[in-house]
Each structure stands twice: as C-alpha cells, then as structure tokens.
Amino acid sequence: MGIFETVTDALAGSTGTAPGAAGDDGSEGAYWCDDCGVRVRDVDVDDEGLDRDAEGTPTCPDCGDAMRFERATGGGCAC
C-alpha cells in the first residue's frame, strides 16, 4: 500500500459521526444525569421504563433527579 492510499484511508475514518445508521431512528439527543453520569437516548426513555417528573422530563433511575436533555449535533449521536 502506498502513502496515498494510507492517507486516503486515514482521512476516510471520520470521528465526526457515529458509525452505521446513527440518526436514522428519529433520535434528537439524549437525557443525562449530571450527578450520576447516566445517559439515556431520547428514543429509549420509554423502553427503559424511566419515571417522569411533573413537567414530563425523565428522572434518573439511580438518584431520581430530573435529567438534562442534550441535543445531538451533526451526525445524529449525542455521545
């Protein structure tokens, strides 16, 4: 493999987007618990069975505090 192929392969491996079909499932971001570090994608909240506070915001399964929503930017991954 020559230097040009090596550089081309290296540049093709982008870290700006999630691999595969990320973002194709309707996800707009994820909910985070800043104290516990728990992260749940918005499309997984109901499947995870998380409780919600009076405003409808999911609560952390570990500590019970309201989680913070963070929108995904770019490639559809709120990583």
ABEGO torsion letter per residue (X at the ends): XBAAAAAAAAAABBAABBBEABGAAGBAEBBBBAAAGBBBBAAAAAAAGBBBBAAGBBBBAAAGBBBBBBBBBEAGBBX
